[in-house]
């Protein structure tokens, strides 16, 4: 029984039954002929039904001819005639009869009865009718064979189309999943761009870290700014280490970040002598508009072999975006400081507090 799965529903198809093989037809013909012969041996043992017109054996011929066509006709005639003839000869030879002297009369009577039965007009008509029945049945059999072949081809096409439909559904699901991931990626990039263009330096640094970690597959990352010759952490993402999930405020022992600060260029831990598991895997400088070094972006847990040739360039590009966000905040901070100083001086001048200014100075 064939099964097909379309849209999550299982459809069962009935098996296609082929035409009966010739061996099956022959077996049925022999069994039916034996039954008719046995019946005739009981009802008319003298001539095995030869005196009956038409002979009851034609029932077997009609049934098999109607069921199997020309094959049934031929095999039924052969089986029925042969069985009756063999039975008549066996009875005439004395098989199954206690008195052997009765064998010859029974033989002559049985064979004579069978010969008369085949020569009667009723039996000739039965033969003609059975041939017509077999011809019609053969036509139906050939038509059935053609229909079975067509149904088999249609079933095969259906199976192939079902498999194609399943593959198409898988492809549609994959495309839909990719579209969802692309939509999420666009939303992620839009959110990161908004934070990079904002006025919050911590939010901008965190957005840069999100982009860098997504691009490199890093486990953790941090952004540090140079203050009084030291690197001070202003933003971080991920667990920095097992002993210290949060990176320290001042990083004095990270050889990779220190080398990037000293060389003002991207550095990998593999290129730093003495770098260990407590150092960053990759560090890149952050520059201002004038190109001066103002900080460093450090990443840890990076699979350097899987980044490819474009990976380091992308990390440097993200660091430059982070530098723009930090530069804008620094300029705004300087502007606010200047405005506050001017406001204080104006207030002190208004209250004539010059002696106090001298003391403060």
Residue, then its C-alpha position, 0 to 999 in steps of 0.5 A: x500500500x502506497x503512502x504519501x504525505x502532502x501538507x502534513x496529511x498522510x494519504x493511503x492509496x490502494x495497491x494496484x492489483x495486476x492480472x492473475x498469472x496463468x498458473x493461477x488460472x490453470x490451478x482454478x481450472x483443474x480444481x473446478x474440473x475435478x469437482x465437476x468430474x466428482x459430481x458426475x461420478x456420483x450423479x451419472x457414473x455410467x457416462x459421467x453426464x454424457x447423456x445431459x445436454x448440454x454437459x454440466x462441465x460447460x459451467x466451469x468453461x463459462x465461469x473461467x472464460x468470463x473471468x479470465x477470457x481466452x486463457x480461462x476458456x482454453x485452460x477450462x476446456x483442457x482441464x474439464x475434457x481431460x479430467x472427464x476422459x481420464x476418469x472414464x478411462x480409469x473407471x473403464x480399467x477397473x480402478x476403484x471397482x471391485x469386480x474387474x469383469x465390469x470394467x469393459x462395459x463401463x469403459x465403453x459406456x462412459x466413452x460412448x456417452x462422452x463422445x455423444x455429449x461432444x457431438x450434440x447440438x447443445x454442446x456445440x452451441x455451448x462451445x460457441x457461446x463460451x467462445x463469445x464470452x471469452x472474446x468479450x472477457x479478453x477485450x475487457x482484460x486488455x482494457x484492464x491491462x491498459x488501465x492498470x498501466x496508466x494507473x501505475x504511471x499516474x501513481x509514479x507521477x504522483x509520487x514524484x510530484x509529491x516528493x517535489x512538493x515536499x522539496x519545494x515546501x522545504x525550500x520555501x521554509x528555508x527561504x522564509x527562515x532566511x528572510x526572517x534572519x535578514x529582517x532581524x539582521x536589518x533591525x539589528x543593524x538599524x538599532x546599532x546605527x542609531x546608537x552609534x549616531x547618538x550622543x551617548x558614548x557608552x551606547x555607541x561603544x556598546x553598539x560597536x562591540x555588538x557589531x564587532x562580536x557579531x562579525x568576528x564571533x567573539x565571546x567578549x569585547x571591551x572599548x577603552x579610552x586613553x586617559x592620562x596615559x592609561x586605558x580606561x574601560x567605558x563599555x564591555x560585552x560578554x563574560x571577559x574571563x572565568x575569574x572576572x566576568x566584568x573587565x577591570x576599569x584599568x587594563x595594565x596587563x593586556x599585552x595585545x591591547x597594550x601593543x595595539x596602543x603602542x603601535x597604533x595599529x591592529x594587533x593579534x595575540x598570535x603576533x604578540x610575544x608572550x601573549x597568553x590566555x588572559x590577553x585579548x585575541x585581537x585589538x584595534x585602535x580607535x582614532x579621532x578626526x585628526x587621526x590621533x590614537x584615543x582608545x582601543x577596541x579589544x575582543x576575546x574568544x575570537x576564532x582567528x582562522x574563521x574570520x577570513x581576509x575581510x574580517x580584520x578590515x571590518x573590525x577596523x571599520x567598526x572601530x572607526x565608527x566607534x571613534x566618530x561616536x566618541x569624538x562627537x561626545x567629547x566635542x559636546x562635552x568640551x562645549x558644555x564645559x565652556x558654556x558652564x565656565x562662561x555662565x559662571x564668569x558672567x554670574x560672578x561679574x554680575x554680583x561684583x565678586x572679583x575679590x572672590x575670583x582672585x581668591x579662587x585663582 
